[in-house]
Amino acid sequence: MTGRLSVFGIEGIGEVTSGADLAGLIIDATEEMGSPLCDRDVVVVTQKIVSKAEGRWCRWTLMTP
């Protein structure tokens, strides 16, 4: 154990669409960045990106009086 903590954003994923392989996108993007995932790494994702990959989202339209 190295006792080191690194925090960074994952770049290069782009727009996530319904049916996307979210895990695959994350793995590919981290490898492209030169920081592939390793055992015991922790990945945090937002609910929004998970919902988009699951196709569980809707467009909101603001209605003005």
Phi, psi and omega per residue, in radians:
M1 nan 2.281 -3.054
T2 -1.617 -0.307 -3.115
G3 1.233 0.470 -3.087
R4 -1.949 2.472 3.090
L5 -2.168 2.203 3.071
S6 -2.162 2.368 3.104
V7 -2.209 2.227 3.094
F8 -2.670 2.682 3.075
G9 -1.445 2.606 3.120
I10 -1.638 2.145 -3.119
E11 -1.779 2.691 2.999
G12 1.613 0.139 3.131
I13 -1.351 -0.669 -3.132
G14 1.333 -2.886 -3.110
E15 -1.294 2.216 3.118
V16 -1.593 2.298 -3.130
T17 -2.037 2.922 -3.123
S18 -0.993 2.306 3.124
G19 1.533 0.006 -3.127
A20 -1.137 2.540 3.056
D21 -1.473 1.573 -3.028
L22 -1.059 -0.771 3.122
A23 -1.075 -0.757 3.124
G24 -1.105 -0.714 3.101
L25 -1.071 -0.743 -3.130
I26 -1.164 -0.793 3.132
I27 -1.063 -0.837 -3.137
D28 -1.069 -0.759 -3.104
A29 -1.141 -0.715 3.134
T30 -1.182 -0.631 3.093
E31 -1.165 -0.717 3.097
E32 -1.070 -0.605 3.138
M33 -1.319 -0.193 -3.095
G34 1.472 0.286 3.113
S35 -2.263 1.150 -3.102
P36 -1.090 2.641 3.127
L37 -1.194 2.552 3.134
C38 -2.179 2.925 3.045
D39 -0.943 2.458 3.092
R40 1.298 0.058 3.027
D41 -1.210 2.614 3.093
V42 -2.021 2.225 3.129
V43 -2.008 2.250 3.135
V44 -1.970 2.220 3.100
V45 -2.185 2.705 3.125
T46 -1.427 2.725 3.093
Q47 -1.109 -0.550 -3.110
K48 -1.042 -0.808 -3.112
I49 -1.202 -0.586 3.078
V50 -1.161 -0.792 3.131
S51 -1.066 -0.714 3.130
K52 -1.124 -0.727 3.118
A53 -1.142 -0.556 3.124
E54 -1.452 -0.107 -3.103
G55 1.314 0.421 -3.105
R56 -1.908 1.255 3.116
W57 -2.602 2.855 3.098
C58 -2.545 2.761 3.084
R59 -1.536 2.343 3.087
W60 -1.797 2.346 3.092
T61 -2.043 2.213 3.091
L62 -1.425 2.216 3.098
M63 -1.797 2.258 3.108
T64 -1.822 2.448 -3.121
P65 -1.206 nan nan
